[in-house]
Amino acid sequence: MRQERRLDTATLARAIQRNEAIARSVLERLVEAGLVEARGVKKGRTYTLSPLVYRELGQSADYVRQAGFEPIQQEQMVLQYVRTHGRITRKEAVELCRISEDQASRLLRKLTGANQLKLEGQGRASYYVVFSL
């Protein structure tokens, strides 16, 4: 877990050479012990070492880097990127926020629905710009 920084159940199952049910059980026990944190739900659920573990290792800053950003921070980063660069693609949002393509799509749709961004183009050529009246 320390090497990967973030694991899902399937990845851990392969690493420990057990099925996903056993891996999930192991992960949930680690969560209950306070050694691991869980984020997300169902298939998107990932696990990371807890702040306590990083603190004990003397690597508190590493926890903040690997834990990623909260959704509100992701929104602000995307909006700032668009203000600075004029536009953003889904791929750029993935790289900027270090999230999956599905998460980036949801984030961009949310900002579009809130009239903060506007979708331009279609398919692979699409991008988002600041919404203006």
HUJO-V629351 format. One record per run of one state. SS is the DSSP state (a for helix, b for strand, c for the rest). FROM is the first residue (numbers start at 0). LEN is the number of residues. Records with the same first field share a line. If there is no record, write none. Layout:
SS: FROM-LEN, FROM-LEN
This chain:
c: 0-6, 7-1, 16-3, 32-3, 39-2, 44-1, 49-1, 56-3, 67-3, 85-2, 88-1, 97-3, 113-3, 120-2, 125-1, 130-3
b: 6-1, 35-4, 45-4, 87-1, 116-4, 126-4
a: 8-8, 19-13, 41-3, 50-6, 59-8, 70-15, 89-8, 100-13, 122-3
